[in-house]
Amino acid sequence: MNKLISMTEARKKFPQLAKDINAKKNSYILMQKDQPYLVVMSYKEYLTRCTREEVKEHFNKLWAEVGRKNAHFSEEEIELDIEQAIQERRQRRKK
């Protein structure tokens, strides 16, 4: 959960913030002049968020590539291919 705190307050309470961030998995948005300035989070949360973003970026690139490769197929052809794949899969399950 993100909590807002001023830079001044964060400076005063930094050891307490660090414990809260690690123990409760909170993150803090440090405000300066009523504007978001910094985000403080645990290293584990940082890695998790980076990984998610990297996965999303990779998925979006793959999705765009599939779209480019299949752009010449009509909707009907795609639906027919999907239906055929479903039928083939069902037949394999029965065996």
N, C-alpha and C positions, 0 to 999 in steps of 0.2 A: 504494500500500500504506500502511495506517495504522500508525504507530509510536507507542508510548507513551513519554512522557518527563515528568519532574516539571517543575513551573513553575520551580523553582530552577535545574535543569539547563538548561532552555530559555533562561532569562535569560542564563546563562553562555555558551551556545553559539549564540546567536541568528544571528550572521552565517553560521556553518556550516550551521545549519538552513535558512536562507533559500536558500543555494546548493543544498543537497540537495533541497529542495522543488521548485525550478525545474529542476534538472538531471535528477533521477531521477523526477520526478513523484510523489514521496512526499508524504504528509500526516502531520501529527503531532497526536496527541491529548495535550493538556497536562493533567496530573493534579495535583490539589490535594487533600491529605489522602486519598489513595488513591481519589479520585473523578474521573471525567472532568469537566473544567472548560472547556476551550477546544479548538477544532480550528483548526489552521493549515494552509492549503493554498494552492496557487498561484491566482492570479486566473483563469487559464484553466480550471482544474479547477472552481473555484467557479461560473463561468458555465455550464460543461457540466452540472454537477449541477442548477443552477437550471433550465436549459432542460429537462432530463429530467423534473424534477418538474412543471414547467408543462405539458409535453406529456402526462404521465400524468394530471394533474388535468383537462385539457381532454378527453382521451379518456374518462375516467370520467364526466364530465358528459354527453358525447355518448351514451355507452353507456346511461346511465340514461334519457336522453330517448328513445332508440330503444325501450327497454323499455317506457316509459310509452305511447308512440304505438302500439306493437304488442301491448299487453296484451290487447286484445279478440280477437286472432287465436288460433286453436287451433294446437297443435303440428303437426297434419296439414296445415293451411292453409299454415303457414310452410314445411314440408318440400316441399309441392307447388310453392310459389313458387320455392324454391331449385332444385328439379329442373327446372322450366320454364326458369329463367334459365340453367342449365348447358346445357340442350339448345339454347337459342337461341344461346348463345355458340359451341357446337360447330358449329352450322350456318353461322354467319358465318365461322368459320375455314376451312371447306371451300370457300368462294367465292373 
